[in-house]
Amino acid sequence: MILPTAFASSIPDFLAKLRLYLQNQGVDPADNARGAPTGREVAIGYLRGFMRERALEWFDKEITTKQN
């Protein structure tokens, strides 16, 4: 996968590459029903892996800790 630094100025480009990468890995981010870990959990894990410092803190506070 192309590193996110290549898309620092274009969030839509980064997200498109992330979606393509997930598709190539067989991860369905909409899958929230199958056994653990779900496709949603795997996709969030990949996304979190690209975040650092304040962005990661914000993501964990505002996104990953919220109940659906």
BALOBA-1460 file (C-alpha; in Angstrom, 3 decimals):
// residues 68
<rec num="1" residu="m" x="0.000" y="0.000" z="0.000"/>
<rec num="2" residu="i" x="1.183" y="3.511" z="-0.737"/>
<rec num="3" residu="l" x="1.957" y="5.266" z="2.515"/>
<rec num="4" residu="p" x="-0.440" y="7.996" z="3.612"/>
<rec num="5" residu="t" x="2.306" y="10.640" z="3.517"/>
<rec num="6" residu="a" x="1.958" y="10.505" z="-0.263"/>
<rec num="7" residu="f" x="-1.625" y="11.709" z="0.213"/>
<rec num="8" residu="a" x="-1.121" y="14.219" z="3.019"/>
<rec num="9" residu="s" x="-2.740" y="16.953" z="0.957"/>
<rec num="10" residu="s" x="-5.594" y="14.804" z="-0.324"/>
<rec num="11" residu="i" x="-7.739" y="12.953" z="2.177"/>
<rec num="12" residu="p" x="-10.127" y="11.664" z="-0.542"/>
<rec num="13" residu="d" x="-7.156" y="10.122" z="-2.409"/>
<rec num="14" residu="f" x="-5.908" y="8.474" z="0.779"/>
<rec num="15" residu="l" x="-9.353" y="7.062" z="1.564"/>
<rec num="16" residu="a" x="-9.711" y="5.744" z="-1.996"/>
<rec num="17" residu="k" x="-6.352" y="3.956" z="-1.682"/>
<rec num="18" residu="l" x="-7.343" y="2.604" z="1.733"/>
<rec num="19" residu="r" x="-10.629" y="1.245" z="0.321"/>
<rec num="20" residu="l" x="-8.740" y="-0.399" z="-2.551"/>
<rec num="21" residu="y" x="-6.211" y="-1.913" z="-0.146"/>
<rec num="22" residu="l" x="-8.978" y="-3.291" z="2.080"/>
<rec num="23" residu="q" x="-10.724" y="-4.748" z="-0.964"/>
<rec num="24" residu="n" x="-7.498" y="-6.423" z="-2.123"/>
<rec num="25" residu="q" x="-7.042" y="-7.893" z="1.373"/>
<rec num="26" residu="g" x="-10.587" y="-9.276" z="1.328"/>
<rec num="27" residu="v" x="-11.743" y="-6.980" z="4.136"/>
<rec num="28" residu="d" x="-15.362" y="-5.817" z="3.997"/>
<rec num="29" residu="p" x="-15.672" y="-2.721" z="6.225"/>
<rec num="30" residu="a" x="-19.470" y="-3.091" z="6.157"/>
<rec num="31" residu="d" x="-19.233" y="-6.585" z="7.700"/>
<rec num="32" residu="n" x="-20.212" y="-6.210" z="11.334"/>
<rec num="33" residu="a" x="-21.796" y="-9.633" z="11.780"/>
<rec num="34" residu="r" x="-19.272" y="-12.391" z="11.143"/>
<rec num="35" residu="g" x="-16.975" y="-13.877" z="13.759"/>
<rec num="36" residu="a" x="-14.314" y="-11.884" z="15.510"/>
<rec num="37" residu="p" x="-12.680" y="-9.848" z="14.285"/>
<rec num="38" residu="t" x="-15.319" y="-8.392" z="11.998"/>
<rec num="39" residu="g" x="-14.407" y="-6.651" z="8.758"/>
<rec num="40" residu="r" x="-15.319" y="-3.363" z="10.410"/>
<rec num="41" residu="e" x="-12.846" y="-3.987" z="13.255"/>
<rec num="42" residu="v" x="-10.091" y="-4.951" z="10.823"/>
<rec num="43" residu="a" x="-10.698" y="-1.842" z="8.695"/>
<rec num="44" residu="i" x="-10.614" y="0.427" z="11.753"/>
<rec num="45" residu="g" x="-7.387" y="-1.262" z="12.826"/>
<rec num="46" residu="y" x="-5.745" y="-0.480" z="9.487"/>
<rec num="47" residu="l" x="-6.953" y="3.121" z="9.652"/>
<rec num="48" residu="r" x="-5.712" y="3.551" z="13.239"/>
<rec num="49" residu="g" x="-2.337" y="2.177" z="12.164"/>
<rec num="50" residu="f" x="-1.775" y="5.244" z="10.012"/>
<rec num="51" residu="m" x="-2.613" y="7.748" z="12.737"/>
<rec num="52" residu="r" x="-0.221" y="9.315" z="15.206"/>
<rec num="53" residu="e" x="-0.364" y="11.568" z="18.258"/>
<rec num="54" residu="r" x="-3.285" y="14.022" z="18.352"/>
<rec num="55" residu="a" x="-5.088" y="12.479" z="15.393"/>
<rec num="56" residu="l" x="-5.015" y="9.057" z="17.055"/>
<rec num="57" residu="e" x="-6.106" y="10.500" z="20.409"/>
<rec num="58" residu="w" x="-9.031" y="12.278" z="18.743"/>
<rec num="59" residu="f" x="-10.006" y="9.177" z="16.736"/>
<rec num="60" residu="d" x="-10.029" y="6.988" z="19.839"/>
<rec num="61" residu="k" x="-12.013" y="9.528" z="21.868"/>
<rec num="62" residu="e" x="-14.563" y="10.467" z="19.216"/>
<rec num="63" residu="i" x="-14.850" y="7.357" z="17.051"/>
<rec num="64" residu="t" x="-13.652" y="4.081" z="18.562"/>
<rec num="65" residu="t" x="-15.146" y="4.613" z="22.023"/>
<rec num="66" residu="k" x="-18.613" y="5.585" z="20.753"/>
<rec num="67" residu="q" x="-21.370" y="3.002" z="20.877"/>
<rec num="68" residu="n" x="-23.114" y="2.297" z="17.576"/>
